[in-house]
Amino acid sequence: MAISRTSNVNMSNPIDKKQVKYLNKDYAEFKKNLVDFTKFYFPDTYQDFSDSSPGSIFIDMAAYIGDVLSFYTDNSFKESLLAYAEERENIVAIAQGLGFKPRLTAPSQCRAIMSVLVPADVNGDLDVRFLPRIAAGSSFRATTQFDAGTFLTQDICDFGNSIDRTSTIYSLDGGTGLPSSYLISKTCKLIAATEKTLEYVVGNPTKFLKIEIPSTNAVEIVSVVDQEGNTWYEVDNLSQNYRFEDKLTDPNGSTTAPLYTIKPVKVNRRFITRLNRNNKIELVFGSGTGDLNDVYENPDYKSVYDQQYLQNMTNVSLDTLNFTNSNSFGLAPANTTLTIKYTISNGLRSNVPSNTITVVSGINTLNETRTMSGPDLSTFNTVISTLTIINEEPANGGLDSISTEQLRQAAIGFVNAQGRIVTTQDYEKRVLSMPSKYGAIAKAFAMKDAQVSSIDRFTELANQTGGTPTIDDDIRYVIDDPVNNNINLYVLAYDSNKKLTALNSQVKYNLKKFLKGYRMMTDRINILDAFRVSIGVNYTIVVYNGYNSYEVLARCSDAIARYFNIDNWNINQPIIIDDLLSILICDVEGVQSVTNIDIVNKYQQRDGGDYAPYQYDMSVNGGNRSNNIIYPSADPCIFELRYPQNDIVGTALQ
């Protein structure tokens, strides 16, 4: 049904009765309606509508202007919708307005073993006086072939604490036969980050002062302190006048791990962080400038302050932090210098293999050395010089800035979740929105399962058969009384070359703690590694006459590589071969037909390298393929074209 709109008319004036249409959208419609308008209302004034007539120039220009204005109106409306916006800065602005925080980059994390040689006392026992306490923020590096940046310790590594400490006799005294030194090892947590400092001079107070961090790979704002020593705290939004503070209740932890309690603390010096148009982190401070009319939302506060506090200070006790519960959104810094400490990371490049973080860059100790005598101080310095480190697990969780489409989908999922986790899709979206300082998950898939996946049984069967394990066999334990709230969360990470790998224990631990604040009380979450299935593609095409076969093959291989780009693939996603056929025939110039597409399995035992170790039957009769669709296994897996340059093999026929 067509809808038309007319302008308001004055019936007393015939000129005002002209009908004007407002639904034109393109140049042709604008021009046609302008011509019809002229013919109908000015038949005697203008009659030459040929393209060469002077009047057509003005009609064409008016139609052109209308077409341009219509385009920009439609485009502006489209860019205001999260689902349809195309400009990245608009998607970021909408997502941040809905509470989603996009990340610039995420650092890799891992656990490492730190070791020192400590001398024994006269009785051959460990001399505890020389056990070092390594401060948080001590720096290490990977070997030179990796551009991973600096790795910092996240917590104090106290060798004097017996928790998680191993002690081995390193050498014996030749005379007495007693131990003369011990090798002491402790586990520490590392994060791939480099700390930077920015000093910003603030003059007169400015409402909602904005300070841009110059680095494009910033991860986290560590601290903001003014020259008077006041600390400014980051909050979720400026109307939030409190923050949660972790308090260590058992700092020594002689027999148990340190315990933390959460304490809410009111803050009037606060700021938020967001991405700006330059794709950099921006700090935004409050608007309180000291004006009472600007500070107090509740007029009673002002009256108490004016009438009682100023007149008789001894009779009134006020908590000034309560004044932050106002429309000022916190204080604005003024006449000071802000020292902003923040961290940056190399993102994907910070993912390094195991046994590569071995270089000691800078050690800070917390031991009280001022009371040590000269020989003891020399011995302590010798102990520090023997410190070594090695990561027995790979460092992963590092990720570069996500693509525009990934940002859109993550923001939509975040908004739909509404800060809670109910469905399995909520788990997946919440995992992908984990703050970057905790590491990043490359792929996530959640499922409610009445059957518990038996990975140990899988390994046991593989060992019994003595062959290459397969993951398409039904090797599950079935629970007689299914637990409906059992959630299996399958995750994977990237290595430095953006190849899929298992997530290390440190990032899994961070993920566990992160989800704890969102999951349903009755949900039990099992964080598992998804299986990787390495694949290759063999295809045969027929090329039109007159086309270079090598060029057409190269374009086909590029199209297949784009289709299997790991950014486009998720855990438990099937391979639809008809999609590949459509891409090659319709999108690649020079392809007359496709005679064959064969998806083959690449696995470590046969093909070597770092392919996945699992066999997967992709044949027509293998049970996982039907109607030109290759389905994933019962235990969630993801198909990965690991090396497109080598694993795509094409043949051209003329």
Secondary structure, 3 states (H helix, E strand, C coil): CCCCCCCCCCCCCHHHHCCCCCCCCCHHHHHHHHHHHHHHHCCCCCCCCCCCCHHHHHHHHHHHHHHHHHHHHHHHHHHCCCCCCCCHHHHHHHHHHCCCCCCCCECCEEEEEEEEEEEECCCCCECHHHCCEECCCCEEEECCCCCCCEEEECCCEECCCCCCEEEEEEEECCCCCCEEEEEEEEEEEEEECEEEEEEEEECCCCCCCEEECCCCCEEEEEEEECCCCCEEEECCCCCCCEEEEEEECCCCCCCCCCCEEEEEEECCCEEEEEECCCCCEEEEECCECCCHHHHCCCHHHHHHHHHHHCCCHHHCCCCHHHHHCCCCCCECCCCEEEEEEEEECCHHHHCECCCCEEEEEECCECCCCCCCCHHHHHHHHHHHHCCEEECCCCEECCECCCCHHHHHHHHHHHHHHCCCCCCHHHHHHHHHCCCHHHCCCCEEEEEECCEEECHHHHHHHHHHHCCCCECCCCCEEECCCCCCCEEEEEEEEECCCCCEECCCHHHHHHHHHHHHCCCCCCCEEEEEECEEEEEEEEEEEEECCCCCHHHHHHHHHHHHHHHCCHHHCCCCCCEEHHHHHHHHHHHCCCEEEEEEEEEEEECHHHHCCCCCCCECCCCCCCCCEECCEECCCCCCEEEECCCHHHHEEEEEEC
